[in-house]
């Protein structure tokens, strides 16, 4: 019996996450340095003032150099925070060197909630989007919670507001993902060796 799309996606998540976690510390350092160069050259990054990033976990590419670069360029950095009472949604909070970080329900560090630091997602210029896997048409496989699909849906429908920019290791690319109707494809993805772009 053929596996359902959901089963295929879960199997792929396990496989890619294990590949990502198996990367050596040196490979991670090299990948992060290569990604920073692509990030610095990106027109989307150059033209953005308010940029959402995220703190790497589970073998993800280290985003700390990207955050430091944004601060050095005078850009405002925001991190995702799980919305306290709107289930399945994200808030974005301003992140600065003095920010207090707390672990959320998934054990991921996020800024301590302070309404003064919240910026509505549509006011962001760029949302750097984590992903587990991506394919040659820009489809993205996330962790399965749908947080970023919900966040990016307005951009996908109108092309207004915060533009998504995927960030991934090269090993996270697959030929074709099993997709669901709610999936939001990405117009751009940066990896250490490639700048992928699609007309979506």
MOWO-V224813 format. One record per run of one state. SS is the DSSP state (alpha for helix, beta for strand, coil for the rest). FROM is the first residue (numbers start at 1). LEN is the number of residues. If there is no record, write none. Layout:
[[SS:FROM:LEN] [SS:FROM:LEN]]
This chain:
[[coil:1:4] [alpha:5:17] [coil:22:3] [alpha:25:17] [coil:42:1] [alpha:43:4] [coil:47:3] [beta:50:4] [coil:54:10] [alpha:64:9] [coil:73:3] [beta:76:7] [coil:83:7] [beta:90:6] [coil:96:5] [beta:101:3] [coil:104:5] [beta:109:3] [coil:112:3] [alpha:115:3] [beta:118:1] [coil:119:2] [alpha:121:3] [coil:124:2] [beta:126:4] [coil:130:3] [beta:133:2] [coil:135:5] [beta:140:2] [coil:142:5] [alpha:147:12] [coil:159:4] [beta:163:5] [coil:168:2] [alpha:170:3] [beta:173:1] [coil:174:14] [beta:188:3] [coil:191:4] [beta:195:3] [coil:198:3]]
